[in-house]
Structure formats: C-alpha cells, structure tokens
C-alpha cells in the first residue's frame, strides 16, 4: 500500500514571529500553490510557475 502525501508548505520569511499573518506556499511541478495559513479550509490558489516567477520579481523590485 502506498501513502499519498500533500505538498510541502512553507511560510514566507517575512511572516510575523507570532504566526498570525502568514502566507504559505507549496511548489509543484506545474504550479505554485498559495494559501492563508490561518484558514486552510479554503482551497489554495494555484499559479503557473512562470507567473509566480514574474510576481516574485515584481514584488522584490518594490
């Protein structure tokens, strides 16, 4: 019997130390998944890897 595991989620290094305002990200083969760590019952937002890269470059330039 094999075990199916979910994606490995990680928090932004900019998340607060109290853990009260965290965005978590999981990288998959074709997409990057993003969700609010305070409400994991909502589905994650899936963004194409290329689009995620553009977003990160844009945010880093600000």
C-alpha positions as CSV (number, residue, x, y, z in Angstrom):
1,X,0.0,0.0,0.0
2,X,1.4,3.4,-0.9
3,X,0.9,6.6,1.0
4,X,-0.2,9.8,-0.8
5,X,1.2,12.9,0.8
6,X,0.2,16.5,0.2
7,X,2.6,19.3,-0.9
8,X,5.3,20.6,1.4
9,X,4.1,24.0,2.5
10,X,6.4,26.7,3.7
11,X,5.9,30.2,5.2
12,X,7.4,33.4,3.9
13,X,10.5,34.6,5.7
14,X,8.6,37.9,6.1
15,X,5.8,36.2,8.2
16,X,5.4,37.6,11.7
17,X,7.1,35.7,14.6
18,X,3.6,35.3,16.2
19,X,2.4,33.3,13.2
20,X,-0.8,35.4,12.9
21,X,-0.3,36.7,9.4
22,X,1.2,34.0,7.3
23,X,1.0,33.1,3.6
24,X,2.2,29.6,2.9
25,X,3.5,28.4,-0.5
26,X,3.9,24.9,-1.9
27,X,5.8,24.4,-5.2
28,X,4.6,21.6,-7.5
29,X,5.8,20.5,-11.0
30,X,3.5,22.8,-12.9
31,X,2.2,25.3,-10.4
32,X,2.8,27.1,-7.2
33,X,0.1,26.9,-4.6
34,X,-0.6,29.7,-2.1
35,X,-2.9,29.7,0.9
36,X,-3.6,31.6,4.1
37,X,-2.2,29.6,7.0
38,X,-5.0,30.9,9.3
39,X,-7.7,29.3,7.1
40,X,-6.5,26.1,5.5
41,X,-10.2,25.0,4.8
42,X,-10.3,27.3,1.8
43,X,-8.8,25.9,-1.4
44,X,-5.3,27.1,-2.3
45,X,-4.7,29.5,-5.2
46,X,-2.7,27.7,-7.9
47,X,-0.5,29.9,-10.1
48,X,1.7,28.8,-13.0
49,X,5.4,28.7,-12.2
50,X,6.2,31.3,-14.8
51,X,3.5,33.6,-13.5
52,X,4.7,33.1,-9.9
53,X,8.3,34.0,-11.0
54,X,7.0,37.2,-12.6
55,X,5.1,38.0,-9.4
56,X,8.1,37.4,-7.1
57,X,10.4,39.5,-9.4
58,X,7.8,42.3,-9.3
59,X,7.4,42.2,-5.5
60,X,11.2,42.1,-5.0
61,X,11.6,45.3,-7.0
62,X,9.2,47.2,-4.8
